[in-house]
Structure formats: C-alpha cells, structure tokens
C-alpha cells in the first residue's frame, strides 16, 4: 500500500487511483468512478495546498512531498472510506424511501426524528 497520493495527468485532468480516491473524496467530495477520481488541472494547486495543510504525502512525476513520520495518509484513507461508506448507505436508504408510499415514509421519518 502506497503512502503517497500519486497524481497522473490525463489530458486536461489529473487522476488518482485506489486508496488515494478516498482521501480526495473526504477532503473535496470528488466523485469516485471506477476506482478513480479526476479533477481539472486548474484545481491542482488547491488540492496540493490542502494535502500540505493536512500533512499528506503526495507526488507528481519527480516532485515528491514526504512528511516522513508525520504523514497522515493512512489516517485520511480511513476517514475517507468511512465517509464514503456512510454516504453510500444514506443514498441507498433514500432510493429505498423513494419507492415507499407516503404513509410508510411518514412513519419512518417520525421514527428518525425521535433521534434527532
């Protein structure tokens, strides 16, 4: 498992793959499609600045930023996977609610609102 976010340039975009996707999902809400996150070249500096602020190792070509033992890569992978799974579960529940009748939805919402 890599401990660097690795950027790959694809035309007018940068892409990251694998666990790197969860970091960008967590920090920027970028969509993960087929184990890949892409973002426009114009957003590169913003992405790198946030990675630097959070002490996350990253690299593009020969430019490697390494925070050594302070690297938070694994921490943000865990946070990103957790957030992604929660968001997936919420979307799944919403799609199921859309299929229910109003009476059943109202009962479920009443139940949920008791906890909020």
C-alpha positions as CSV (number, residue, x, y, z in Angstrom):
1,X,0.0,0.0,0.0
2,X,1.4,3.4,-1.1
3,X,1.6,6.1,1.5
4,X,1.6,8.9,-1.1
5,X,-1.3,10.4,-3.2
6,X,0.0,9.9,-6.7
7,X,-1.2,12.3,-9.4
8,X,-1.4,11.1,-13.0
9,X,-2.1,13.6,-15.8
10,X,-4.7,12.6,-18.3
11,X,-5.3,15.4,-20.9
12,X,-6.8,18.4,-19.1
13,X,-7.2,16.5,-15.8
14,X,-5.3,14.9,-13.0
15,X,-6.4,11.5,-11.7
16,X,-5.7,9.5,-8.6
17,X,-6.5,5.8,-8.1
18,X,-7.1,3.3,-5.4
19,X,-7.0,4.4,-1.8
20,X,-5.9,7.9,-2.9
21,X,-9.5,8.4,-4.1
22,X,-10.9,8.2,-0.6
23,X,-8.6,11.0,0.5
24,X,-9.8,13.3,-2.2
25,X,-13.4,12.2,-1.6
26,X,-13.1,13.0,2.1
27,X,-11.4,16.4,1.6
28,X,-13.2,17.6,-1.6
29,X,-16.2,15.4,-2.1
30,X,-14.9,14.5,-5.6
31,X,-16.8,11.6,-7.0
32,X,-15.2,8.2,-7.2
33,X,-15.9,6.4,-10.5
34,X,-14.4,3.0,-11.3
35,X,-11.7,3.3,-8.5
36,X,-10.6,6.7,-9.9
37,X,-11.0,10.4,-9.0
38,X,-10.4,13.0,-11.6
39,X,-10.2,16.8,-11.3
40,X,-9.3,19.6,-13.7
41,X,-5.7,20.9,-13.9
42,X,-6.9,24.3,-12.7
43,X,-7.7,22.7,-9.3
44,X,-4.2,21.1,-8.8
45,X,-2.8,23.9,-6.6
46,X,-5.9,23.9,-4.4
47,X,-5.7,20.1,-4.0
48,X,-1.9,20.2,-3.2
49,X,-2.4,23.0,-0.7
50,X,-5.0,21.1,1.2
51,X,-2.8,18.0,1.2
52,X,0.1,20.1,2.5
53,X,-2.2,21.6,5.2
54,X,-3.1,18.1,6.3
55,X,0.5,16.7,6.1
56,X,-0.4,14.1,3.5
57,X,2.5,12.8,1.3
58,X,1.9,13.3,-2.4
59,X,3.8,13.1,-5.7
60,X,3.6,14.0,-9.3
61,X,6.4,12.9,-11.7
62,X,9.7,13.6,-9.8
63,X,8.1,16.1,-7.4
64,X,7.6,14.2,-4.1
65,X,6.5,15.8,-0.9
66,X,7.3,13.5,2.0
67,X,6.3,14.3,5.6
68,X,8.0,11.1,6.9
69,X,6.6,10.1,10.2
70,X,4.2,13.0,10.3
71,X,2.5,11.7,7.1
72,X,-1.3,11.5,7.6
73,X,-2.0,9.4,4.5
74,X,-3.4,6.3,6.3
75,X,-5.5,8.4,8.7
76,X,-7.2,10.2,5.8
77,X,-7.7,6.9,3.9
78,X,-9.6,5.5,6.9
79,X,-11.6,8.7,7.3
80,X,-12.4,8.8,3.6
81,X,-13.5,5.1,3.5
82,X,-15.7,5.7,6.5
83,X,-17.3,8.8,5.0
84,X,-17.7,7.1,1.6
85,X,-19.5,4.1,3.2
86,X,-21.8,6.3,5.3
87,X,-22.7,8.4,2.2
88,X,-23.4,5.2,0.2
89,X,-25.7,3.9,2.9
90,X,-27.6,7.2,3.1
91,X,-28.0,7.3,-0.7
92,X,-29.2,3.6,-0.6
93,X,-31.8,4.4,2.1
94,X,-33.0,7.5,0.1
95,X,-33.5,5.4,-3.0
96,X,-35.5,2.8,-1.0
97,X,-37.6,5.6,0.6
98,X,-38.4,6.9,-2.9
99,X,-40.2,3.6,-3.6
100,X,-42.4,3.7,-0.5
101,X,-45.9,5.2,-0.2
102,X,-46.4,8.5,1.8
103,X,-47.8,6.8,4.8
104,X,-44.8,4.5,5.3
105,X,-42.4,7.3,4.7
106,X,-44.2,9.4,7.3
107,X,-43.9,6.6,9.9
108,X,-40.2,6.2,9.1
109,X,-39.5,9.9,9.3
110,X,-41.3,10.2,12.6
111,X,-39.1,7.4,14.0
112,X,-35.9,9.0,12.7
113,X,-36.9,12.4,14.1
114,X,-37.2,11.0,17.6
115,X,-33.4,10.5,17.5
116,X,-32.5,13.9,16.1
